[in-house]
Amino acid sequence: MLAAFGLPALAFDLGALATLLAERRSAETRFTEERTVSGLDGPLRSSGTLSFSAPDRFARHTLEPRAESMVVEGNTVSIRRGGRTRQMALDAVPELTALIAAVRGTLTGDVAALRQHFRVQVAGTAASWTMTLVPRDDRLAAQVRELQIVGQRGELRTLELSLAGGDRSLMIIEPLPPLPPAPGDAPRTGTAAPR
């Protein structure tokens, strides 16, 4: 429409994407992940759930092929695997700090956090966008070539991690359906809020 009046269309950039992403304060999704690792005959597959609550809580609960979880809250990471839980400070592992900053920075629309650790490139439109993150830090760049996130409006759809050695991981993210109303509840109208 703008073009019809000879006006330039507004560019969709990192600022516009950050505004979209920051609108959502919490979400819970289902994921399936396929990791290609050199030396293995086939890909490694896993599935589970992801959840996020602003400003800084992120959790990944893997259900298949075996139960394990990682919960990041503030500067604390808790990893539960095989009935054992381990806690550590996030900043004790700089590479993990940067990757968590990529996820939380994307989920909250925190441009400063993204730019602190990555060179950021955004392409597409609000309806369908791609954000590519390339590490600034040499130590992380020695392990991670790039992280590419594809989304629609304020929702992430895929997350692809390309490692420096050629291995890669592709995570497909699907919103969980809204909870059905409890017996006796009045029917809801409109779109249910994320759980």
Residue pairs with C-beta under 8 A, 6 or more apart in sequence:
2 8
2 9
2 10
3 9
10 16
12 122
12 124
12 125
12 126
12 129
13 122
14 111
14 114
14 120
14 122
14 131
15 111
16 126
17 109
17 122
17 126
17 129
17 131
18 109
18 110
18 111
19 109
20 109
20 126
20 153
20 154
21 106
21 107
21 108
21 109
21 154
22 108
22 109
22 110
23 109
23 154
24 107
24 154
24 155
24 194
25 53
25 54
26 51
26 52
26 53
26 54
26 194
26 195
27 51
27 52
27 107
27 155
27 175
27 194
28 49
28 50
28 51
28 52
28 176
28 194
28 195
29 49
29 50
29 51
29 156
29 173
29 174
29 175
29 176
30 47
30 48
30 49
30 50
30 173
30 174
30 175
30 176
31 47
31 48
31 49
31 50
31 60
31 171
31 172
31 173
31 174
32 45
32 46
32 47
32 171
32 172
33 45
33 46
33 47
33 169
33 170
33 171
33 172
34 43
34 44
34 45
34 169
34 170
35 43
35 44
35 45
35 46
35 167
35 168
35 169
35 170
36 43
36 167
36 168
36 169
37 43
37 44
37 167
38 165
38 166
38 167
45 64
45 65
46 62
46 64
46 65
47 62
47 63
47 64
48 60
48 61
48 62
48 63
48 64
49 60
49 61
49 63
49 176
50 58
50 59
50 60
50 61
50 173
51 57
51 58
51 59
51 61
52 58
52 59
52 104
52 107
54 107
54 108
55 108
56 72
56 73
56 74
56 104
56 108
57 71
57 72
57 73
58 71
58 72
58 73
58 100
58 103
58 104
58 107
59 69
59 70
59 71
59 72
60 69
60 70
60 71
61 67
61 68
61 69
62 68
62 69
66 82
68 79
68 80
68 81
68 82
69 78
69 79
69 80
69 81
70 77
70 78
70 79
70 80
71 77
71 78
72 78
72 90
72 100
72 104
74 90
75 89
75 90
75 91
76 87
76 88
76 89
76 90
77 87
77 88
77 89
77 90
77 93
77 96
77 100
78 85
78 86
78 87
79 85
79 86
79 87
79 88
80 86
90 96
90 97
90 100
91 97
94 137
94 139
94 140
95 139
95 140
95 143
95 144
97 117
98 117
98 118
98 135
98 137
98 140
99 140
99 144
99 147
101 113
101 114
101 116
101 117
102 114
102 117
102 118
102 133
102 147
103 159
104 110
104 113
105 111
105 113
105 114
105 117
106 114
106 131
106 149
106 156
107 156
111 120
114 120
114 133
116 136
117 133
117 135
117 136
117 137
117 140
118 133
118 134
118 135
118 136
118 147
119 133
119 134
119 136
120 131
120 132
120 133
121 131
121 132
121 134
122 129
122 130
122 131
122 132
123 129
123 130
123 132
124 130
126 153
127 152
127 153
128 150
128 151
128 152
129 150
129 151
129 152
130 148
130 149
130 150
130 151
131 148
131 149
131 150
131 151
132 146
132 147
132 148
132 149
133 146
133 147
133 148
133 149
134 141
134 145
134 146
135 141
135 144
135 146
141 164
142 164
143 163
143 164
144 161
144 162
144 163
144 164
145 162
145 163
145 164
146 162
147 159
147 160
147 161
147 162
148 158
148 159
148 160
148 162
149 156
149 158
149 159
149 160
150 156
150 157
150 158
150 159
150 160
151 157
155 173
155 175
156 173
157 172
157 173
158 170
158 171
158 172
158 173
159 170
159 171
159 173
160 168
160 169
160 170
160 171
161 168
161 169
161 171
162 168
163 169
175 194
176 195
178 191
178 192
178 195
179 192
179 195
181 187
181 188
